């Protein structure tokens, strides 16, 4: 996800990872920093996000379009920067595959991941 975010963040891609671990917020932040994550990482010890998005496994990723409509759910690990996934996000962002400038920032696509921080 970090590689995808670095590539498409300038074009409007927003990624929010949500830890549901029963650890301190500091531990979640330390884990995110250890991984070098530059997208937002939130902590929901209550697990409310699992109810709100009806998650069934961890990690689980929910992709929302610019209007906040769920367009895809994925359970388990995914190589988000593989060509198929990159094309999915480019389409959501309105970027042609050949447009490497990633300058179309007219809107945002958001990937929200509910999962464990590993801490």
C-alpha positions as CSV (number, residue, x, y, z in Angstrom):
1,X,0.0,0.0,0.0
2,X,2.8,2.4,0.8
3,X,4.3,2.0,-2.7
4,X,0.9,2.6,-4.3
5,X,0.3,5.6,-2.1
6,X,3.7,7.1,-3.0
7,X,2.9,6.7,-6.7
8,X,-0.7,7.9,-6.7
9,X,-1.0,10.0,-3.6
10,X,-0.1,13.1,-5.6
11,X,-3.0,12.3,-7.9
12,X,-5.5,12.3,-5.0
13,X,-5.3,8.7,-3.6
14,X,-6.0,8.7,0.1
15,X,-5.2,5.7,2.2
16,X,-6.3,5.3,5.8
17,X,-5.2,2.2,7.7
18,X,-7.1,1.4,10.9
19,X,-5.6,-0.8,13.6
20,X,-8.1,-2.6,15.8
21,X,-5.4,-4.0,18.1
22,X,-5.8,-3.9,21.9
23,X,-2.5,-2.0,22.3
24,X,-1.7,1.6,23.1
25,X,-2.0,4.3,20.4
26,X,1.8,4.8,20.9
27,X,2.5,1.2,19.9
28,X,0.4,1.6,16.8
29,X,2.2,4.7,15.8
30,X,5.6,3.1,16.5
31,X,4.6,0.2,14.3
32,X,3.6,2.5,11.5
33,X,6.8,4.5,11.8
34,X,8.8,1.2,11.8
35,X,7.3,0.3,8.5
36,X,7.9,3.8,7.1
37,X,4.2,4.4,6.4
38,X,3.4,7.9,5.1
39,X,-0.4,7.5,4.8
40,X,-2.7,8.0,7.8
41,X,-2.9,5.2,10.4
42,X,-5.7,5.4,12.9
43,X,-6.4,3.3,16.0
44,X,-9.9,2.0,16.9
45,X,-9.5,-0.2,20.0
46,X,-13.3,-0.4,20.2
47,X,-13.5,-2.2,16.9
48,X,-16.4,0.0,15.7
49,X,-14.9,0.1,12.2
50,X,-15.4,-3.6,12.0
51,X,-19.1,-3.2,12.7
52,X,-19.5,-0.1,10.4
53,X,-17.8,-1.8,7.4
54,X,-19.0,-5.3,8.3
55,X,-15.5,-6.8,8.1
56,X,-15.1,-10.5,8.4
57,X,-11.3,-10.9,8.5
58,X,-8.0,-9.2,9.0
59,X,-6.5,-7.5,7.2
60,X,-9.5,-6.3,5.2
61,X,-9.5,-3.5,2.7
62,X,-12.4,-1.4,1.7
63,X,-12.1,0.8,-1.4
64,X,-14.3,3.8,-1.6
65,X,-14.9,6.0,-4.6
66,X,-14.8,9.8,-4.5
67,X,-18.4,9.8,-3.2
68,X,-17.7,7.4,-0.4
69,X,-19.4,4.5,-2.0
70,X,-17.8,1.1,-1.5
71,X,-16.6,-0.2,-4.8
72,X,-14.5,-3.1,-3.7
73,X,-13.7,-5.2,-0.5
74,X,-10.8,-7.5,-0.2
75,X,-10.0,-9.9,2.7
76,X,-6.4,-10.9,3.3
77,X,-3.1,-9.5,2.1
78,X,-3.0,-8.0,-1.4
79,X,0.0,-6.6,-3.5
80,X,-1.6,-3.2,-4.0
81,X,1.0,-2.0,-6.4
82,X,0.7,-4.9,-8.8
83,X,-0.5,-3.8,-12.3
84,X,-4.1,-4.9,-11.9
85,X,-4.5,-3.0,-8.6
86,X,-2.7,0.1,-9.9
87,X,-5.0,0.2,-12.9
88,X,-8.1,-0.1,-10.6
89,X,-6.9,3.0,-8.6
90,X,-5.9,4.9,-11.8
91,X,-9.5,4.4,-13.1
92,X,-11.0,5.6,-9.8
93,X,-8.8,8.6,-9.9
94,X,-9.5,9.3,-13.6
95,X,-5.9,8.8,-14.7
96,X,-4.9,7.1,-17.9
97,X,-2.3,4.3,-17.5
98,X,0.1,6.2,-19.8
99,X,-0.2,9.4,-17.7
100,X,2.8,9.0,-15.4
101,X,2.6,12.6,-14.1
102,X,-0.2,11.7,-11.7
103,X,-1.4,15.3,-11.6
104,X,-5.1,14.9,-11.8
105,X,-6.0,15.9,-8.2
106,X,-9.7,16.7,-9.0
107,X,-10.9,14.1,-6.5
108,X,-9.9,11.4,-4.1
109,X,-10.2,7.6,-4.0
110,X,-9.7,6.1,-0.6
111,X,-8.6,2.7,0.6
112,X,-9.4,2.0,4.2
113,X,-7.8,-1.0,5.7
114,X,-9.0,-2.5,9.0
115,X,-6.3,-4.7,10.3
116,X,-3.8,-5.6,13.0
117,X,-0.7,-3.5,13.5
118,X,1.3,-6.6,14.4
119,X,2.1,-5.1,17.8
